[in-house]
């Protein structure tokens, strides 16, 4: 039995809200951490090393945020095209309960188990 399109459309607002929150978080991750103190002098090399490591960690977190945003964009596009809620592998409907837990989900439970095996 196919999903009720109205119920699938209801999934769009939470996705858009999550996308806005993630975009704001990504903006904060993209801020550059200065490697100088307030006077414009270079800080201690050890401090620079710590800040460089933190910046690298922030870049990785930013990559994860961008990937999640891309998943959400894909889900919103599928809602707009009327293909949301279909498993990308077997084309069966993904259970609504599973979509509520993970709105950007692309595979039904059975296919996801196969992919994780």
Buried (B, 14 or more C-beta within 10 A) or exposed (E): EEBEEEEBEEBBEEBEEBBEEBEEBBEEBEEEEEBEEEEEEEEEEEEEEEBEEEBEEBEEBBEEBBEBBEBBEBBBEBBEEEEBBBBBBEEEBBBBEBBEEEBBBBBBEEBBEEEEE
